[in-house]
Amino acid sequence: MTAASASLALPANRSALRRARDWLANPWARPRFLVLVTWVYIVWSIAPVIIAIQFSFNAGRSLTAWQGFSLTRWYFDDPENSVWNDPALQGALIQSLKLAALDMLIATPLGVLLALGLARWRGYAAEAGNLLMLFPLVTPEIVMGVSLSLVFAYLFDFIEPSTTAQVLGHVTFSLSYVVVIVRGRLFSIGRQYEEAAADLGATPWETLWLVLLPLLLPAILSSMMIVFAISIDDFVISQWLSCGADCDTIPIRIYSATRAAPLPSINALAAIMVYFTIAALLIAYFLFRFLTRGERAAAGRSVVAEMGGFDI
């Protein structure tokens, strides 16, 4: 190799090494490694759910061997063991939907009122109140279930383990989620609309009803759907406050069945719970997107207007 060719090869090698180093570091371009990690996690977490749903369409009774495809056997057609024809599975489905609906209807308005109060409360006691409101979010659910069971056993002993106790437990656990979502919305819209309404002569009640609540509507509806999704797949609190077979929810029934010899109808029941959960989350997402589309468009226009003032 001549000296000229060596001098040409050295920069080429350095350039290749630099490109490889930049590809690995990649601080400003597309984060390839993070994308890979994200997809690995998604596949790892969703694969068991897909397998469970797959066996809910198994033509045979096995949960380990695929015996053909049947769209409706374990949902409707089987005369004894389908979800539609098994009173125990049907009762668990109805109980879960009942608890989720009641939780949604009770926890959402209470959470909205608490969010408004905590956002407008000032002083040292307000900080303690905000901290206590977030306490259920960081409390292990098993601790919450045991605590609620003891409360109903020793303090409010007139409330026996029942649907009423389960509803109160679900409301206690899910209330904080509503507060966090609605407070986030309150901080994002600011207080300028309330102040403008007050300047125009609106009373505090008129400001709340005609100005604030319409602005909070995306967060309110989204929190309703999230509370529904949290409640319908709750196991620990429902189990600790259950009155027996009449209070069994879908998670309790699935847990009880898997300790014996489960049939694909249990997978069908679990799949129904997944369908309801995904539907609630999708509804929450699209409601929020639909109801805030005007704000996003206005924000985009303001950004463009501000950039128009710069020489770029």
PyMOL commands that set and color helices and strands:
alter all, ss='L'
color gray80, all
select helices_A, chain A and resi 3-25+32-55+73-77+87-120+124-133+135-138+141-155+163-189+192-199+204-232+236-240+245-247+250-258+264-291+293-307
alter helices_A, ss='H'
color red, helices_A
deselect
rebuild
show_as cartoon
